[in-house]
């Protein structure tokens, strides 16, 4: 038997075996890559759906806030317009006491009062001349 031919046939078989195993490994890797790609696509779709749901929820919440704000502003406008229409409440007065007419006061009396208040601001029992007017 020719050893050289035998060696070549064995080497060829080893090469074929190696090529077959490489092809098998390559096929396995392709399948794994396809599985990973499908998984990635599914996760991407899930993330997109969750993002859309989140954005939708935020828009709905924003719309609620805007409508509530508009409602409150309308109520405030109504209250403000009602207050403008209604008569102003008169200031409370004691029976028998007329409101003070500032036009009747002399300017010198007002200037004296201001100087008395500024000079004796921390003084004991200061009585103004206005409190004595009846």
Secondary structure, 3 states (H helix, E strand, C coil): CCHHHHHHHHHHHHHHHHHHHHHHHHHHHHHHHHHHHHHHHHHHHHHHHHHHHHHHHHHHHHHHHHHHHHHHHHHHHHHHHHHHHCCCCCCCCCCCCCCCCHHHCCHHHHHHHHHHHHHCCCCCCCCCHHHHCC
